[in-house]
Amino acid sequence: MIYQCIVNAWSPKIGDPFLLAWIITAGYFLATILSFSVARQAGKYYSRAAKARVFWLGLTVLLVFLGLNKQLDLQLFLRSTFKCLSIMEGWYNQRRVFQLDFVIAIAAVFAVFVVFVISFFREILRKDTLAVIGIIFLLIFILIHVSYFNYFDMPALARFYEAGLNWLLEIIGIALICLQSLIRLNRGSD
């Protein structure tokens, strides 16, 4: 029954067919290739190559997921699933409370993630600050997207999102990661 509800509400398709979205998707995959290259050659650049490799491979996985999601709109699948569940279980009318809890949970996970990255990858962060700032830009973009996606009544957020500034955050984040990767690949070790 839930399966049929989800199939009726969501189907895989290109979610954002505009030129800028395709450029951003290409940017994600360029950043993925560059990040993977840094991870592969981490032994050349870092005294703690294993930690650096984990950092850059983790970033590579994140970029692949975000690039795929840019065009496949996987968040719509998640939204459809929860909508079907809420209707079937009778809490659809109270969905705003759950949506707010979801956004707060995402923000908390991001905060814990940033603290973990800062504490565990301290040496790498000092050398590759632009990549970390790029990740933070992408996390802010995701948080704004999730908040807007859940239709919170926040006029400032709506204006920010509708003006396309969310895409600017995304583009800056990708560009910073690409720039840091290129710097690392060209400069080598510090």
KERO-247757 format. One line per field, with one value per residue (C-alpha): z, x, y. Coordinates in steps of 0.001 Angstrom, whole numbers. Last residue first. Layout:
Z c(Z / ...)
X c(X / ...)
Y c(Y / ...)
This chain:
Z c(2436 / 82 / -3561 / -5147 / -8286 / -6906 / -3643 / -5394 / -7836 / -5004 / -3102 / -6197 / -6899 / -3283 / -3369 / -6673 / -5372 / -2292 / -4319 / -6780 / -4001 / -2129 / -5394 / -6081 / -2775 / -3848 / -6631 / -5787 / -4898 / -2162 / -467 / -793 / 643 / 3485 / 4363 / 4213 / 6613 / 6599 / 6436 / 3250 / 3914 / 780 / 2111 / 5203 / 3287 / 713 / 3416 / 5209 / 1943 / 992 / 4491 / 4136 / 705 / 2033 / 4945 / 2511 / 508 / 3700 / 4417 / 900 / 1164 / 4466 / 2975 / 4897 / 8287 / 7706 / 6956 / 10302 / 12225 / 10547 / 13642 / 15580 / 12719 / 10939 / 14123 / 14958 / 11386 / 11526 / 14910 / 13519 / 10356 / 12417 / 14552 / 11476 / 9991 / 13292 / 13434 / 9858 / 10733 / 13920 / 11892 / 9382 / 12179 / 13713 / 10280 / 9625 / 12271 / 9724 / 8126 / 11393 / 10403 / 9871 / 6181 / 5527 / 7430 / 5734 / 2266 / 3011 / 4465 / 1327 / -967 / 878 / 674 / -3038 / -3536 / -1764 / -4511 / -6960 / -9801 / -11300 / -8315 / -6368 / -8606 / -8078 / -4337 / -3999 / -6046 / -4047 / -690 / -1852 / -3006 / 284 / 2165 / -152 / 527 / 4307 / 4433 / 2206 / 4418 / 7484 / 5807 / 4426 / 7772 / 6570 / 3692 / 51 / -1698 / 297 / -496 / -4203 / -4517 / -2186 / -4190 / -7398 / -5783 / -4836 / -8397 / -9954 / -7507 / -7970 / -11738 / -10998 / -8795 / -11346 / -14070 / -11852 / -11329 / -15105 / -15546 / -12967 / -14718 / -18046 / -16671 / -16608 / -12814 / -11744 / -14445 / -13725 / -11173 / -10210 / -7198 / -5833 / -7537 / -6899 / -3259 / -2727 / -4450 / -2206 / 896 / 0)
X c(53222 / 52778 / 51816 / 51329 / 49476 / 47236 / 46617 / 45809 / 43550 / 41716 / 41332 / 39912 / 37494 / 36263 / 35890 / 34002 / 31575 / 30751 / 30466 / 28085 / 25881 / 25711 / 24859 / 22181 / 20532 / 20709 / 18247 / 15992 / 13274 / 15403 / 16414 / 12888 / 11389 / 13912 / 13094 / 9360 / 9603 / 6410 / 8070 / 7224 / 9186 / 11263 / 12219 / 13755 / 15366 / 16813 / 18091 / 19746 / 21202 / 22642 / 24105 / 25710 / 27082 / 28575 / 30110 / 31651 / 33150 / 34583 / 36163 / 37592 / 38982 / 40696 / 42846 / 46128 / 44715 / 41775 / 44046 / 45817 / 42535 / 40818 / 39326 / 38371 / 37120 / 35420 / 33692 / 32532 / 31235 / 29405 / 27867 / 26570 / 25309 / 23498 / 21925 / 20761 / 19272 / 17507 / 16121 / 14844 / 13209 / 11657 / 10181 / 8783 / 7374 / 5576 / 4355 / 2983 / 242 / -2585 / -756 / -756 / -3164 / -817 / -1647 / -1533 / 1717 / 3310 / 2332 / 3691 / 6855 / 7505 / 6651 / 9110 / 11876 / 11237 / 11139 / 14508 / 15884 / 15518 / 17209 / 19110 / 20746 / 20499 / 23091 / 25495 / 24796 / 25484 / 28676 / 29834 / 29247 / 31130 / 34087 / 34103 / 34330 / 37155 / 38931 / 38644 / 39451 / 42515 / 43692 / 43392 / 45387 / 47989 / 49034 / 52183 / 50129 / 50686 / 52353 / 50575 / 47254 / 47584 / 44401 / 42504 / 43618 / 42470 / 39153 / 38610 / 39370 / 37033 / 34239 / 34739 / 34312 / 31231 / 29694 / 30522 / 28789 / 25692 / 26000 / 26193 / 23161 / 21244 / 22265 / 20976 / 17533 / 16222 / 15909 / 14206 / 15231 / 13007 / 12503 / 8856 / 7068 / 3500 / 1873 / 4916 / 4969 / 1293 / 1716 / 4682 / 2774 / 0)
Y c(22329 / 19392 / 19642 / 23038 / 22056 / 19281 / 21154 / 24423 / 22594 / 20860 / 24130 / 25846 / 22992 / 23021 / 26806 / 26643 / 24015 / 26091 / 29298 / 27613 / 26225 / 29513 / 31284 / 28696 / 29620 / 33258 / 32485 / 35415 / 32876 / 31343 / 34582 / 36003 / 32806 / 32761 / 36357 / 35601 / 32653 / 30606 / 27231 / 25402 / 22175 / 22757 / 26165 / 24640 / 21770 / 24172 / 26528 / 23598 / 22278 / 25684 / 26083 / 22638 / 23589 / 26838 / 24905 / 22412 / 25283 / 26811 / 23430 / 23193 / 26733 / 25898 / 23151 / 23380 / 24334 / 22022 / 19086 / 19372 / 19712 / 16743 / 15125 / 18269 / 20432 / 17540 / 16430 / 19972 / 20388 / 17052 / 17843 / 21144 / 19424 / 16783 / 19505 / 21444 / 18268 / 17516 / 21064 / 20672 / 17336 / 18716 / 21578 / 19101 / 16952 / 19929 / 21020 / 17507 / 17756 / 17444 / 14469 / 12520 / 9741 / 6807 / 6428 / 10174 / 10625 / 7622 / 8845 / 12312 / 10832 / 8778 / 11670 / 13938 / 11339 / 10804 / 14577 / 14773 / 12538 / 15398 / 13457 / 16389 / 18038 / 14774 / 13179 / 16076 / 16179 / 12446 / 12608 / 15656 / 13941 / 10840 / 12955 / 14882 / 11614 / 10568 / 13884 / 13598 / 9875 / 10410 / 13256 / 11059 / 8282 / 10711 / 12108 / 13906 / 15249 / 16123 / 13214 / 10511 / 12188 / 11339 / 9334 / 11681 / 14743 / 13078 / 12124 / 15748 / 16876 / 14324 / 15151 / 18904 / 18383 / 16272 / 18934 / 21625 / 19604 / 19531 / 23286 / 23793 / 21517 / 23563 / 26789 / 25440 / 24570 / 20987 / 20696 / 17489 / 15073 / 12113 / 9359 / 8995 / 10335 / 10593 / 7589 / 5392 / 6545 / 5681 / 2317 / 1456 / 2488 / 0)
